[in-house]
Amino acid sequence: MQDSTDRDTRLALDLALTVRHDGHGGVADDLDEPAGLTTWVRAHPDVVPDAAAYEAADAELTAVRELRAAVRALFARAVRPGEPSPADAAQLLPVPRAVELLNAAAARTPTVPVLRWSDGSGPSVRRRAVRGEADLSAVLAQAVIGFLTGPDRERLRACHAPRCVRYFIKEHPRQEWCKPACGNRARVARHHERHKGSA
C-alpha cells in the first residue's frame, strides 16, 4: 500500500507539472479550463471520492490554479541554491504570500488522521475530512505541506534542459534531468554550443 509520504510527493509534483513544455518552445497549462482540471482529477482517483464522476467548476479551477502558483513558488525556494523552473521564474509569488495561500487552502477542510493496517503491510496513515467531503484545493494543499515537510523535498530539483519547465525528484546521485529525453536535448545543445564557438 502506498504510504502518505509517497502520495503527498506524487500529488505535489503532479500539480506543479500541470505547467509543462508544449513541444513548440512554449509553455502549456493543463489547467487552462475546467475540463483540464476534470481530466487531471480523474487521473488521480485518490484525490476526491468518486473521482471518475468528478466535474470541475470555475471556482474550483481558480482555487487550484492559485494553489499551484503558490506550490511552484515554494518549489522554487526548495531547490535553492539551484535555479527555479524557467517557466515562471520571473513571475513567482513572494514566499510569504505563497505560504499564506497554501495554509489558507489547507485549512478549508479540517482533517483527522486515520490509521490503516492491512495484512501483509505495515501501518500507514491517511487524512480524512472531519465532516463530509473535502475541498479539492484543501486536499492538494495538505499533500503539498506533507511533501514540503517530508524527506523527499531534499531531492526536489528543477530540470534545466532546453525548453523544459519541470520539477522532479532526484532518484540517483548523477541524475541531472527529469527524464532521458531532457538529458539528450541538453547534451545536443552543449555539443552545438561547443562547435558553434569553435567555428
Short mmCIF file of the C-alpha atoms (twelve columns), coordinates in Angstrom:
data_MODEL
# 
_entry.id   MODEL 
# 
loop_
_atom_site.group_PDB 
_atom_site.id 
_atom_site.type_symbol 
_atom_site.label_atom_id 
_atom_site.label_alt_id 
_atom_site.label_comp_id 
_atom_site.label_asym_id 
_atom_site.label_seq_id 
_atom_site.Cartn_x 
_atom_site.Cartn_y 
_atom_site.Cartn_z 
_atom_site.pdbx_PDB_model_num 
ATOM 1   C CA . MET A 1   0.000   0.000  0.000   1 
ATOM 2   C CA . GLN A 2   1.268   3.470  -0.862  1 
ATOM 3   C CA . ASP A 3   2.119   5.475  2.239   1 
ATOM 4   C CA . SER A 4   1.106   9.092  2.767   1 
ATOM 5   C CA . THR A 5   4.627   10.402 2.041   1 
ATOM 6   C CA . ASP A 6   4.639   8.820  -1.428  1 
ATOM 7   C CA . ARG A 7   1.104   10.046 -2.097  1 
ATOM 8   C CA . ASP A 8   1.935   13.587 -0.956  1 
ATOM 9   C CA . THR A 9   5.063   13.662 -3.126  1 
ATOM 10  C CA . ARG A 10  3.197   12.388 -6.173  1 
ATOM 11  C CA . LEU A 11  0.287   14.813 -5.780  1 
ATOM 12  C CA . ALA A 12  2.521   17.829 -5.109  1 
ATOM 13  C CA . LEU A 13  4.709   17.100 -8.130  1 
ATOM 14  C CA . ASP A 14  1.801   16.241 -10.403 1 
ATOM 15  C CA . LEU A 15  0.078   19.518 -9.524  1 
ATOM 16  C CA . ALA A 16  3.252   21.517 -10.278 1 
ATOM 17  C CA . LEU A 17  3.702   19.591 -13.524 1 
ATOM 18  C CA . THR A 18  0.400   20.788 -14.941 1 
ATOM 19  C CA . VAL A 19  2.628   23.576 -16.260 1 
ATOM 20  C CA . ARG A 20  4.782   21.948 -18.920 1 
ATOM 21  C CA . HIS A 21  6.728   22.418 -22.143 1 
ATOM 22  C CA . ASP A 22  4.298   22.449 -25.060 1 
ATOM 23  C CA . GLY A 23  6.640   20.829 -27.597 1 
ATOM 24  C CA . HIS A 24  6.996   24.047 -29.595 1 
ATOM 25  C CA . GLY A 25  9.283   26.086 -27.354 1 
ATOM 26  C CA . GLY A 26  6.494   27.477 -25.192 1 
ATOM 27  C CA . VAL A 27  4.698   26.572 -22.002 1 
ATOM 28  C CA . ALA A 28  1.358   24.755 -21.831 1 
ATOM 29  C CA . ASP A 29  -1.103  24.850 -18.956 1 
ATOM 30  C CA . ASP A 30  -3.082  21.659 -18.411 1 
ATOM 31  C CA . LEU A 31  -5.406  23.599 -16.101 1 
ATOM 32  C CA . ASP A 32  -6.391  26.361 -18.504 1 
ATOM 33  C CA . GLU A 33  -10.087 25.464 -18.281 1 
ATOM 34  C CA . PRO A 34  -12.392 23.377 -16.062 1 
ATOM 35  C CA . ALA A 35  -12.180 20.407 -18.461 1 
ATOM 36  C CA . GLY A 36  -8.420  20.253 -17.836 1 
ATOM 37  C CA . LEU A 37  -8.950  20.092 -14.077 1 
ATOM 38  C CA . THR A 38  -11.642 17.436 -14.575 1 
ATOM 39  C CA . THR A 39  -9.200  15.312 -16.586 1 
ATOM 40  C CA . TRP A 40  -6.425  15.821 -14.024 1 
ATOM 41  C CA . VAL A 41  -8.614  14.829 -11.047 1 
ATOM 42  C CA . ARG A 42  -9.944  11.765 -12.858 1 
ATOM 43  C CA . ALA A 43  -6.326  10.687 -13.459 1 
ATOM 44  C CA . HIS A 44  -5.755  10.912 -9.677  1 
ATOM 45  C CA . PRO A 45  -8.550  8.746  -8.255  1 
ATOM 46  C CA . ASP A 46  -7.373  9.042  -4.644  1 
ATOM 47  C CA . VAL A 47  -7.768  12.853 -4.558  1 
ATOM 48  C CA . VAL A 48  -11.539 13.040 -4.169  1 
ATOM 49  C CA . PRO A 49  -14.240 10.460 -3.563  1 
ATOM 50  C CA . ASP A 50  -15.805 9.223  -6.792  1 
ATOM 51  C CA . ALA A 51  -13.115 10.909 -8.909  1 
ATOM 52  C CA . ALA A 52  -14.387 9.110  -12.018 1 
ATOM 53  C CA . ALA A 53  -17.551 11.231 -11.910 1 
ATOM 54  C CA . TYR A 54  -15.807 14.474 -10.909 1 
ATOM 55  C CA . GLU A 55  -16.674 17.625 -12.904 1 
ATOM 56  C CA . ALA A 56  -14.684 20.789 -12.210 1 
ATOM 57  C CA . ALA A 57  -16.382 24.139 -11.762 1 
ATOM 58  C CA . ASP A 58  -14.854 27.545 -12.452 1 
ATOM 59  C CA . ALA A 59  -14.433 28.314 -8.727  1 
ATOM 60  C CA . GLU A 60  -12.518 25.068 -8.141  1 
ATOM 61  C CA . LEU A 61  -10.310 25.741 -11.134 1 
ATOM 62  C CA . THR A 62  -9.478  29.218 -9.827  1 
ATOM 63  C CA . ALA A 63  -8.664  27.848 -6.361  1 
ATOM 64  C CA . VAL A 64  -6.448  25.067 -7.720  1 
ATOM 65  C CA . ARG A 65  -4.609  27.415 -10.101 1 
ATOM 66  C CA . GLU A 66  -3.977  29.827 -7.220  1 
ATOM 67  C CA . LEU A 67  -2.691  26.926 -5.146  1 
ATOM 68  C CA . ARG A 68  -0.467  25.769 -8.000  1 
ATOM 69  C CA . ALA A 69  1.100   29.238 -8.229  1 
ATOM 70  C CA . ALA A 70  1.926   29.006 -4.518  1 
ATOM 71  C CA . VAL A 71  3.315   25.484 -4.952  1 
ATOM 72  C CA . ARG A 72  5.602   26.485 -7.801  1 
ATOM 73  C CA . ALA A 73  6.886   29.469 -5.790  1 
ATOM 74  C CA . LEU A 74  7.629   27.183 -2.848  1 
ATOM 75  C CA . PHE A 75  9.266   24.614 -5.137  1 
ATOM 76  C CA . ALA A 76  11.488  27.405 -6.475  1 
ATOM 77  C CA . ARG A 77  12.540  28.142 -2.914  1 
ATOM 78  C CA . ALA A 78  13.023  24.454 -2.100  1 
ATOM 79  C CA . VAL A 79  15.522  23.930 -4.947  1 
ATOM 80  C CA . ARG A 80  17.775  26.789 -3.799  1 
ATOM 81  C CA . PRO A 81  20.624  27.418 -4.311  1 
ATOM 82  C CA . GLY A 82  19.701  25.884 -7.687  1 
ATOM 83  C CA . GLU A 83  17.688  27.892 -10.189 1 
ATOM 84  C CA . PRO A 84  13.895  27.523 -10.323 1 
ATOM 85  C CA . SER A 85  11.992  26.283 -13.347 1 
ATOM 86  C CA . PRO A 86  12.262  28.844 -16.141 1 
ATOM 87  C CA . ALA A 87  8.510   28.558 -16.809 1 
ATOM 88  C CA . ASP A 88  7.591   31.031 -14.111 1 
ATOM 89  C CA . ALA A 89  10.871  32.182 -12.548 1 
ATOM 90  C CA . ALA A 90  10.144  35.799 -13.486 1 
ATOM 91  C CA . GLN A 91  6.633   35.794 -12.020 1 
ATOM 92  C CA . LEU A 92  6.886   33.771 -8.811  1 
ATOM 93  C CA . LEU A 93  4.757   34.758 -5.857  1 
ATOM 94  C CA . PRO A 94  6.694   36.094 -2.874  1 
ATOM 95  C CA . VAL A 95  7.350   33.180 -0.491  1 
ATOM 96  C CA . PRO A 96  5.355   34.663 2.438   1 
ATOM 97  C CA . ARG A 97  2.323   35.069 0.148   1 
ATOM 98  C CA . ALA A 98  2.763   31.526 -1.203  1 
ATOM 99  C CA . VAL A 99  2.895   30.133 2.346   1 
ATOM 100 C CA . GLU A 100 -0.203  32.132 3.274   1 
ATOM 101 C CA . LEU A 101 -2.137  30.812 0.248   1 
ATOM 102 C CA . LEU A 102 -1.038  27.231 0.896   1 
ATOM 103 C CA . ASN A 103 -2.037  27.356 4.561   1 
ATOM 104 C CA . ALA A 104 -5.385  29.013 3.766   1 
ATOM 105 C CA . ALA A 105 -6.184  26.317 1.208   1 
ATOM 106 C CA . ALA A 106 -5.182  23.526 3.605   1 
ATOM 107 C CA . ALA A 107 -7.451  24.958 6.304   1 
ATOM 108 C CA . ARG A 108 -10.572 24.798 4.130   1 
ATOM 109 C CA . THR A 109 -11.172 21.223 5.212   1 
ATOM 110 C CA . PRO A 110 -10.276 20.119 8.731   1 
ATOM 111 C CA . THR A 111 -8.948  16.561 8.711   1 
ATOM 112 C CA . VAL A 112 -8.078  13.809 11.118  1 
ATOM 113 C CA . PRO A 113 -5.506  11.059 10.736  1 
ATOM 114 C CA . VAL A 114 -6.918  7.607  10.046  1 
ATOM 115 C CA . LEU A 115 -4.757  4.545  10.667  1 
ATOM 116 C CA . ARG A 116 -4.717  1.736  8.111   1 
ATOM 117 C CA . TRP A 117 -3.025  -1.559 8.820   1 
ATOM 118 C CA . SER A 118 -3.830  -4.427 6.500   1 
ATOM 119 C CA . ASP A 119 -2.386  -7.928 6.468   1 
ATOM 120 C CA . GLY A 120 0.985   -8.058 4.788   1 
ATOM 121 C CA . SER A 121 1.849   -4.371 5.172   1 
ATOM 122 C CA . GLY A 122 2.917   -2.009 7.884   1 
ATOM 123 C CA . PRO A 123 0.733   0.662  9.390   1 
ATOM 124 C CA . SER A 124 0.060   3.771  7.332   1 
ATOM 125 C CA . VAL A 125 -1.887  6.928  7.918   1 
ATOM 126 C CA . ARG A 126 -4.221  8.816  5.654   1 
ATOM 127 C CA . ARG A 127 -6.038  12.033 6.436   1 
ATOM 128 C CA . ARG A 128 -9.827  12.132 6.211   1 
ATOM 129 C CA . ALA A 129 -12.163 15.115 6.279   1 
ATOM 130 C CA . VAL A 130 -13.762 15.589 9.691   1 
ATOM 131 C CA . ARG A 131 -17.175 16.331 8.219   1 
ATOM 132 C CA . GLY A 132 -18.403 15.415 4.793   1 
ATOM 133 C CA . GLU A 133 -16.467 15.862 1.596   1 
ATOM 134 C CA . ALA A 134 -13.080 17.536 1.428   1 
ATOM 135 C CA . ASP A 135 -12.437 20.658 -0.642  1 
ATOM 136 C CA . LEU A 136 -10.192 19.740 -3.595  1 
ATOM 137 C CA . SER A 137 -7.708  22.556 -3.019  1 
ATOM 138 C CA . ALA A 138 -7.532  21.641 0.685   1 
ATOM 139 C CA . VAL A 139 -6.654  18.028 -0.124  1 
ATOM 140 C CA . LEU A 140 -3.964  19.178 -2.544  1 
ATOM 141 C CA . ALA A 141 -2.601  21.815 -0.153  1 
ATOM 142 C CA . GLN A 142 -2.351  19.272 2.658   1 
ATOM 143 C CA . ALA A 143 -0.442  16.923 0.342   1 
ATOM 144 C CA . VAL A 144 1.915   19.745 -0.644  1 
ATOM 145 C CA . ILE A 145 2.553   20.578 3.013   1 
ATOM 146 C CA . GLY A 146 3.256   16.888 3.649   1 
ATOM 147 C CA . PHE A 147 5.719   16.869 0.757   1 
ATOM 148 C CA . LEU A 148 7.468   20.127 1.690   1 
ATOM 149 C CA . THR A 149 7.941   18.983 5.291   1 
ATOM 150 C CA . GLY A 150 8.867   15.417 4.358   1 
ATOM 151 C CA . PRO A 151 12.099  13.732 3.318   1 
ATOM 152 C CA . ASP A 152 11.512  13.941 -0.446  1 
ATOM 153 C CA . ARG A 153 11.799  17.750 -0.506  1 
ATOM 154 C CA . GLU A 154 15.596  17.466 -0.213  1 
ATOM 155 C CA . ARG A 155 15.651  15.620 -3.548  1 
ATOM 156 C CA . LEU A 156 13.475  18.145 -5.416  1 
ATOM 157 C CA . ARG A 157 15.186  19.666 -8.459  1 
ATOM 158 C CA . ALA A 158 14.245  21.885 -11.395 1 
ATOM 159 C CA . CYS A 159 15.102  20.457 -14.796 1 
ATOM 160 C CA . HIS A 160 17.235  22.855 -16.822 1 
ATOM 161 C CA . ALA A 161 17.321  21.027 -20.111 1 
ATOM 162 C CA . PRO A 162 16.460  23.277 -23.062 1 
ATOM 163 C CA . ARG A 163 12.737  24.006 -23.187 1 
ATOM 164 C CA . CYS A 164 11.940  22.012 -20.031 1 
ATOM 165 C CA . VAL A 165 9.977   23.611 -17.196 1 
ATOM 166 C CA . ARG A 166 9.502   20.594 -14.937 1 
ATOM 167 C CA . TYR A 167 10.435  19.852 -11.352 1 
ATOM 168 C CA . PHE A 168 11.462  16.307 -10.441 1 
ATOM 169 C CA . ILE A 169 12.623  14.125 -7.566  1 
ATOM 170 C CA . LYS A 170 16.275  13.183 -7.965  1 
ATOM 171 C CA . GLU A 171 16.337  9.373  -7.867  1 
ATOM 172 C CA . HIS A 172 20.109  8.784  -8.054  1 
ATOM 173 C CA . PRO A 173 23.254  10.895 -7.448  1 
ATOM 174 C CA . ARG A 174 24.100  11.505 -11.110 1 
ATOM 175 C CA . GLN A 175 20.585  12.438 -12.239 1 
ATOM 176 C CA . GLU A 176 20.523  15.959 -13.684 1 
ATOM 177 C CA . TRP A 177 17.314  15.984 -15.712 1 
ATOM 178 C CA . CYS A 178 13.704  14.951 -15.226 1 
ATOM 179 C CA . LYS A 179 13.773  12.327 -17.980 1 
ATOM 180 C CA . PRO A 180 16.216  10.865 -20.509 1 
ATOM 181 C CA . ALA A 181 14.864  12.977 -23.389 1 
ATOM 182 C CA . CYS A 182 15.797  16.118 -21.479 1 
ATOM 183 C CA . GLY A 183 19.308  14.767 -20.935 1 
ATOM 184 C CA . ASN A 184 19.626  14.121 -24.655 1 
ATOM 185 C CA . ARG A 185 18.449  17.658 -25.506 1 
ATOM 186 C CA . ALA A 186 20.910  19.140 -23.011 1 
ATOM 187 C CA . ARG A 187 23.827  17.146 -24.450 1 
ATOM 188 C CA . VAL A 188 22.892  18.107 -28.013 1 
ATOM 189 C CA . ALA A 189 22.657  21.777 -27.010 1 
ATOM 190 C CA . ARG A 190 26.067  21.659 -25.285 1 
ATOM 191 C CA . HIS A 191 27.589  19.943 -28.334 1 
ATOM 192 C CA . HIS A 192 26.073  22.583 -30.624 1 
ATOM 193 C CA . GLU A 193 27.405  25.418 -28.433 1 
ATOM 194 C CA . ARG A 194 30.939  23.935 -28.371 1 
ATOM 195 C CA . HIS A 195 31.026  23.577 -32.151 1 
ATOM 196 C CA . LYS A 196 29.449  26.962 -32.759 1 
ATOM 197 C CA . GLY A 197 32.106  28.600 -30.560 1 
ATOM 198 C CA . SER A 198 34.966  26.881 -32.394 1 
ATOM 199 C CA . ALA A 199 33.679  27.705 -35.886 1 
# 
